[in-house]
């Protein structure tokens, strides 16, 4: 019987190749999208699982409260590490101090490269369960050692054994290679960790770090602390124990009510976003979003199958009648139609797997992933089998139950009629299809508008032609005047300066500033940026009032420039209220010389933080160079590179364009927008595929009616309107449903951004008009084709 079912199913598929192609193709497209989204979700949930101790590793974090707002931060005071290690030894197996990732120069002989690396405590390789290719996990015990990733070891040493060899870090430290570890996968927080240097080396070579630890500076939040819990320790319990540990020691910032807690590694990737009010803005929301989109796209494909199957049911009415007349039970007919459904789904699944394999490289590029197809994963194939079974049963259940319910007497006598309400379920499913599709279209437009809104936001400086170079070596620290003069002499640069952070970010926040009229109970917190006199001319900041730093004024060594946000934050109404006035900090009296427009240095989706700029040549971490616009960028960079290599011969000339670094701030939103737009387009395509099939069936079903109408004088436009109006009405109903749904969902999404666009009425109008145009284009081909038929041919069949 199964063999017979299979034969009949194959005959029906080959008998109607057009409908079969639409059925299998549409279902395969929906399945392929669902599989791709499933792989993406699997990758998101498998983040950091490369580390064997994944379940017991945590990051020590803190919250502070400023003006009623709660801020979360991973920058911690150095003495806290020792406190956790000694006072809570029973709770922690490992406590690891960590710097943050930075670009460093690693050299061996004539080979030198800028790579991202980190300083970590000696227990880190064991805690992270690094897979060692050479050496052991104990390689960081020697303060003057270094562990390299497999990638950088290959670049520096080729096929040589690197263990025991000496490499130079940042042109200052000769370190012995003690281990080579396997490259970390792309879906881990530490994928950029190309080398690890000992924390003890960091302390020994950085005077400010040594001082902060020696003086137990609990208010200096500059490092990261990573821990691994003991097997019998509970994360929530331990978090409760250490909650007030900083509050007891950090007297100067006690007013901020700091609380310490543990953030588990299993939540780092999906649950590590917070806005200024403490509300979560995690990545998990995108996982749920794409999961829902994947289910809906699959549902759209299943709806196509159900619609086309039920629509063609009348064609098989006599077959059902004859089978029932010769003794077929309804259960046997249901089994037959379900088996046909499962065969179509199986064919679609095979085709979808092929589509996924072909599309996966492009999808990875679009999603910034390195996902591999799970060929050897039994769970995937089990899920795929269940996926086919459920989809086949759900997609085929209604046609099977509907077809098997026909009464043989009525069918064979020719009195069978599907009834006036037989098409209602199909119409309802079409409405559902286009409701989902139009909602996705509106969502995509809103996401792109939000990105454009942030991109069009004034940045307060000129990022075009501005490059930054990290200062990694001592050769660059002490040659400011020589370097600046040499660069200007080339004609390739029009200005140069240094700063503690690049123009596209801030990293230092401080309080304790005093100014005239300050409320004694006001607890301030500013972004603080150290710059040289030429910074303003280099970045082109824009003054509201006052002047720039100048070497003509000796007092500018303690000068200060603030942004408009700081002016308002300090309670002043206009710049003249503060310009020329003193601001005290850390025992130094600064004089405000100017107020600039807000420089957008951090997130473009958030308000600009109050920022203070002070002249300080000793805090330089970044060199800023403004290229000469009269020369090509290539020519300018060649000349500038020659100067850098001459003054700093042990280092490669590595630079970053400020506009490109600024563009990175939109990476997540743009990636989500691109994915959403692709899924929306595919959803519309699948919906149109089903609509095309239904229009084809409707035209075929009404062939004689069209012929009679033509004989009676109906024109082609009349017939086109007749055949199209039902579908247009269904799409209009879909739009009426999707507009309020989309408005509600997207309004809530936009509320997660403090700087956001508005939802304009024309977005809904364009989306509705677009859906109607797409519907007419989809239906019109079949309608025109039917309307153009010769009525003689359509009426002479009997």
ABEGO torsion letter per residue (X at the ends): XAAAAAAAAAAAAAABAAAAAAAAAAAAAAAAAAAAAAAAAAAAAABGAABAAAAABBBBBBBBBBGGBBBBBABBBAAAAAAAAAAAAAABABBBBBBBBBBBBBBBEABBBBBBBBBBBAAAAAAAGBBBABEBAAAAABAABBBBBAAAAAAAAEABBABGBBBBBGGABBBBBABBBBBBBABBAAAABABBBBAAAAAAABAAAAAAAAAGBAABBABBBBBBBBAABBAAAAAAAAAAAAAAABAAAAAAGBBBBBBBAAAAAABABBBAAGBBABAAAAAAAAAAAAAAAAAAAAAAAAAAAAAAAAAAAAAAAAAAAAGBBAAAAAAAAAAAAAAAAAAAAAAAAAAAAAAAAAAAAAAGBBBBBBAABAAAAAAAAAAAAAAAAAAAAAAAAAAAABBAAAAAAGABBAEAAAAAAAAAAAAAAAAAAAAAAAAAAAAAAAAAAAAABBAGBBABGBBBBBBABAAAAAAAAAAAAAAAAAGABABBBBBABBAABBABBBBGBBBBGBBAABBBBBBBBBBBAAAAAAAGBBBABEBBBBAABAAAAABBBBBAAAAAAAGBABAAAABGBBBBBGGBBBBBABBBBBBBABBAABBBBBBBBBBBAAABABBBBBBBAABBAAAAAAAAAAAAAAABAABBBBBBBAAAAAAAAAAAAAAAAAAAAAAAAAAAAAAAAAAAAAAAAAAAAAAAAAAAAAAAGBBAAAAAAAAAAAAAAAAAAAAAAAAAAAAAAAAAAAAABABBBBBBAAAAAAAAAAAAAAAAAAAAAAAAAAAABBAAAAAAAX
